[in-house]
Amino acid sequence: MTATDPVKLMKQEVGKAAALLVKSGSIVGLGTGSTTAYTIQYLGDRLKSGELKDIVGIPTSFQSEVLAKEYGVPLTTLDAVDHIDIAIDGADEVDPQKNLIKGGGAAHTREKVVDYLASQFVVVVDSGKLVDRLGSVFAVPVEVIPMAITPVTNAIKQLGGKPELRMGVKKAGPVITDQGNFVLDVRFDSIDDPVNLEKILNNIPGVLENGIFVNCADVVLVGEVVDGQPVVRQL
Ligand SMILES: O=C[C@H](O)[C@H](O)[C@H](O)COP(=O)(O)O
């Protein structure tokens, strides 16, 4: 099935390009989101055709776990492996230094564990995700344990951030993460030092993890549409 919407087309092409980087015998971190959904689908296709053999996936969310089962990608856990060969994951923003904001799907905590462990971390995005400076478009997702939501909200305001509790869609009340926590989407006027901001946010008691990923991505594949045709380039 080929997408017709240009953004979907870019996601599909870049998701497929990343799936082609996976070699037989690999332990693969399976990212979360609409772009890596295509990667997981193509990994399943490659396994079915016999072109790819003996891979196991480590899911970064319930979403990637469900998709892997649907497309026939065998799964394992971090308790059963001593390394990850390659992780493929999406992003909400990518800056020129390959720093990322992730967590549009509230999966950034598990993603950070898996993506940082991988020997090679491949990011897959459509061209609309490229920014000069992190925080230009997307707020920073911060996962917070529910009992600490008020003090964490206040602490983030003290830092100059504008936090907003993420609300569910087709679910009354706040989004609950795969770990049972809340998410604050935090806007900052300008993120000048993402390395420092990542640490500062994680130092607030009650914060589990935030969506700033620095010094982590090895390869960023960007899907674009040129003259009506999807192309993939490396950042
Ligand atoms: O929590 C979700 C993730 O960080 C996603 O990888 C990110 O939001 C990008 O998702 P998509 O590929 O749907 O744009």
The ligand as an ORCA input file, in Angstrom:
! r2SCAN-3c Opt
* xyz 0 1
  O       6.598      9.644     21.578
  C       6.728      9.500     20.365
  C       7.944      9.622     19.622
  O       8.984     10.342     20.176
  C       7.846      9.737     18.116
  O       8.970      9.088     17.611
  C       7.783     11.162     17.608
  O       6.696     11.827     18.215
  C       7.658     11.230     16.072
  O       6.456     10.650     15.678
  P       5.950     10.647     14.172
  O       6.851      9.751     13.399
  O       4.540     10.134     14.263
  O       5.982     12.048     13.674
*
